[in-house]
Amino acid sequence: MKKWRMLLAMVVILALTASVVGCGVKQQTADKKETNWPTKDISVVVPWAPGGGTDLTVRALTAEMSKALGVNIAVVNTPGANGSVGTKNVWNANHDGYTILGAGMMPFTSYTVMGYAEQTHRDWIVWTATFSPNVLAVRAESPYQDVKALLADFKAKPGAVTAGTAGVGSGGHMGIEVVRRASKMEYKHVPYQGGNPAIIATLGGEVDFTPQLSMEMTEMFRGGKLRALAALSDKPLEIDGVKPIPSLGEYIPELKKNLPMGEFFGFAIPKDTPPEVVKKLDAAFSKAMQSDTIKKFAKEKGVVLVGYGREESQKNLDKLASVVCWTLFDNGTAKISPEKFNIAKP
């Protein structure tokens, strides 16, 4: 009986030893996998429909980053709730670098005050590739030959001048709301189901102007179908094949503190992603931003290459969140105060 007990004890000891060794091997394998990241394809979730500014930028960027990382990067479009559906999908996935968010930063910074998400931009690591400012644009036949004439009508006819945007809370709407606050003027907002419908409405004379993003209208500027009056950039906006577009800050001094205003495009991962992954994404992003492909993309689309790394992106997002969130809250679009998330007033 005693021998059987001793034999049983030895079996238990051996089993426990094997279990510990097995766990150690498993942990070593996991660590090795982390160190060798990536070992499989990566998905980038774009929380908007194909063809928009975020989608186009991310596809150009990931085409170059995949070369640096040595794996395929698949872009998955997941639109819904102003981009928050796809953003939540990324947050709820494993925080291992294999699921990345392709982001347009204006809505990205507003999800908390809009009640779409609990995480603020501070809970993410962000890289910013390009910037497309809002541009006040009119159809070629418009009586507004320059931005001075448009601003004069804002004052002479409060609430009568019509602005077509991609909808409440969109980049175009945010841009003109910032102008409204700085200039104390009033306008009539006409929302559409997207930036392209708003631009078409401007071309057809349904609205007086549109404050959509430069990259959405670049080809129409080049073709003479739209006239760019002023940009919400902090200096004149230069687009290849288009006459330099003056900064609106030259005409509304109070606006300067909020410039540049528009959409910043890039990608983001949860803040607790392993450091080894972050380091490799840093290198891949930097290499992509130096590529001829990205430079050509920026020239063709009329966007500004910024190439902000992690620290600079966070500083930029702090400023953007301040302007966007407080504008949405003050005009009644957002029901949750930015103070709840320690977002400073602009």
QUIVENBEL-V428963 format. One record per pair of residues at least 24 apart in sequence whose C-alpha atoms are under 8 Angstrom apart, sorted by sequence separation. I is the first residue (numbers start at 0). J is the second residue. If there is no record, write none. Layout:
I,J / I,J
This chain:
82,106 / 83,107 / 162,186 / 164,188 / 166,190 / 321,345 / 81,106 / 82,107 / 161,186 / 162,187 / 163,188 / 164,189 / 165,190 / 166,191 / 233,258 / 317,342 / 159,185 / 160,186 / 161,187 / 162,188 / 163,189 / 164,190 / 165,191 / 166,192 / 232,258 / 233,259 / 49,76 / 83,110 / 157,184 / 158,185 / 159,186 / 160,187 / 161,188 / 162,189 / 163,190 / 164,191 / 165,192 / 166,193 / 231,258 / 232,259 / 281,308 / 318,345 / 48,76 / 157,185 / 158,186 / 159,187 / 161,189 / 163,191 / 165,193 / 231,259 / 232,260 / 41,70 / 43,72 / 45,74 / 47,76 / 48,77 / 87,116 / 157,186 / 158,187 / 164,193 / 165,194 / 231,260 / 232,261 / 40,70 / 41,71 / 42,72 / 43,73 / 44,74 / 45,75 / 46,76 / 47,77 / 48,78 / 154,184 / 164,194 / 165,195 / 231,261 / 37,68 / 39,70 / 40,71 / 41,72 / 42,73 / 43,74 / 44,75 / 45,76 / 46,77 / 47,78 / 153,184 / 154,185 / 165,196 / 37,69 / 38,70 / 39,71 / 40,72 / 41,73 / 42,74 / 43,75 / 44,76 / 45,77 / 46,78 / 47,79 / 83,115 / 153,185 / 165,197 / 37,70 / 40,73 / 42,75 / 44,77 / 45,78 / 46,79 / 83,116 / 153,186 / 164,197 / 47,81 / 163,197 / 164,198 / 46,81 / 47,82 / 80,115 / 163,198 / 175,210 / 46,82 / 174,210 / 46,83 / 133,170 / 163,200 / 174,211 / 46,84 / 47,85 / 133,171 / 163,201 / 171,209 / 172,210 / 46,85 / 171,210 / 172,211 / 45,85 / 46,86 / 171,211 / 44,85 / 133,174 / 170,211 / 171,212 / 44,86 / 170,212 / 163,206 / 57,101 / 162,206 / 163,207 / 44,89 / 161,206 / 162,207 / 163,208 / 164,209 / 161,207 / 162,208 / 163,209 / 164,210 / 165,211 / 54,101 / 160,207 / 161,208 / 162,209 / 163,210 / 164,211 / 53,101 / 162,210 / 53,102 / 212,261 / 53,103 / 212,262 / 52,103 / 44,98 / 46,100 / 41,96 / 42,97 / 43,98 / 44,99 / 45,100 / 46,101 / 41,97 / 42,98 / 43,99 / 44,100 / 45,101 / 46,102 / 40,97 / 41,98 / 42,99 / 43,100 / 44,101 / 45,102 / 174,231 / 41,99 / 43,101 / 239,298 / 260,319 / 37,97 / 238,298 / 239,299 / 106,168 / 239,301 / 106,169 / 138,201 / 139,202 / 238,301 / 106,170 / 137,201 / 138,202 / 237,301 / 238,302 / 105,170 / 137,202 / 138,203 / 257,322 / 138,204 / 141,207 / 182,251 / 137,207 / 138,208 / 181,251 / 137,208 / 182,253 / 136,208 / 137,209 / 181,253 / 182,254 / 56,129 / 135,208 / 136,209 / 181,254 / 135,209 / 136,210 / 134,209 / 135,210 / 136,211 / 134,210 / 135,211 / 178,254 / 133,210 / 134,211 / 177,254 / 133,211 / 134,212 / 133,212 / 134,213 / 132,212 / 133,213 / 177,257 / 131,212 / 132,213 / 131,213 / 146,228 / 218,300 / 131,214 / 145,228 / 146,229 / 217,300 / 139,223 / 144,228 / 217,301 / 139,224 / 138,224 / 139,225 / 174,260 / 214,300 / 138,225 / 139,226 / 174,261 / 214,301 / 81,169 / 137,225 / 138,226 / 213,301 / 214,302 / 257,345 / 136,225 / 137,226 / 213,302 / 136,226 / 137,227 / 136,227 / 137,228 / 170,261 / 135,227 / 136,228 / 170,262 / 134,227 / 135,228 / 136,229 / 134,228 / 135,229 / 134,229 / 135,230 / 134,230 / 133,230 / 134,231 / 132,230 / 133,231 / 132,231 / 133,232 / 132,232 / 147,250 / 132,259 / 133,260 / 132,260 / 133,261 / 132,261 / 133,262 / 131,261 / 132,262 / 130,261 / 131,262 / 130,262 / 131,263 / 130,263 / 129,263 / 130,264 / 128,263 / 129,264 / 127,263 / 128,264 / 129,265 / 127,264 / 128,265 / 127,265 / 126,265 / 127,266 / 125,265 / 126,266 / 125,266 / 126,267 / 125,267 / 124,267 / 125,268 / 123,267 / 124,268 / 123,268 / 124,269 / 177,322 / 123,269 / 124,270 / 122,269 / 123,270 / 122,270 / 177,326 / 173,323 / 176,326 / 173,326 / 173,327 / 105,261 / 105,262 / 104,262 / 105,263 / 126,284 / 103,262 / 104,263 / 168,327 / 103,263 / 104,264 / 128,288 / 103,264 / 104,265 / 52,214 / 102,264 / 103,265 / 52,215 / 101,264 / 102,265 / 101,265 / 102,266 / 168,332 / 101,266 / 102,267 / 167,332 / 100,266 / 101,267 / 99,266 / 100,267 / 99,267 / 100,268 / 129,297 / 99,268 / 98,268 / 131,301 / 132,302 / 131,302 / 96,268 / 130,302 / 131,303 / 129,302 / 130,303 / 94,268 / 129,303 / 130,304 / 94,269 / 129,304 / 130,305 / 96,272 / 128,304 / 129,305 / 94,271 / 95,272 / 96,273 / 128,305 / 129,306 / 90,268 / 94,272 / 95,273 / 127,305 / 128,306 / 89,268 / 90,269 / 94,273 / 127,306 / 128,307 / 96,276 / 126,306 / 127,307 / 95,276 / 96,277 / 126,307 / 127,308 / 126,308 / 125,308 / 126,309 / 125,309 / 124,309 / 127,312 / 126,312 / 125,312 / 125,313 / 124,313 / 121,313 / 120,313 / 120,316 / 57,264 / 56,264 / 57,265 / 108,316 / 56,265 / 57,266 / 53,264 / 68,279 / 108,319 / 109,320 / 52,264 / 53,265 / 104,316 / 108,320 / 112,324 / 105,319 / 109,323 / 68,283 / 105,320 / 108,323 / 109,324 / 67,283 / 108,324 / 112,328 / 65,283 / 105,323 / 64,283 / 67,286 / 113,332 / 114,333 / 64,284 / 67,287 / 113,333 / 114,334 / 112,333 / 113,334 / 114,335 / 119,340 / 64,286 / 112,334 / 113,335 / 63,286 / 64,287 / 112,335 / 60,284 / 63,287 / 111,335 / 112,336 / 112,337 / 60,287 / 63,290 / 60,288 / 63,292 / 111,340 / 59,292 / 60,293 / 59,293 / 59,296 / 36,275 / 37,276 / 33,273 / 36,276 / 34,275 / 33,275 / 34,276 / 33,276
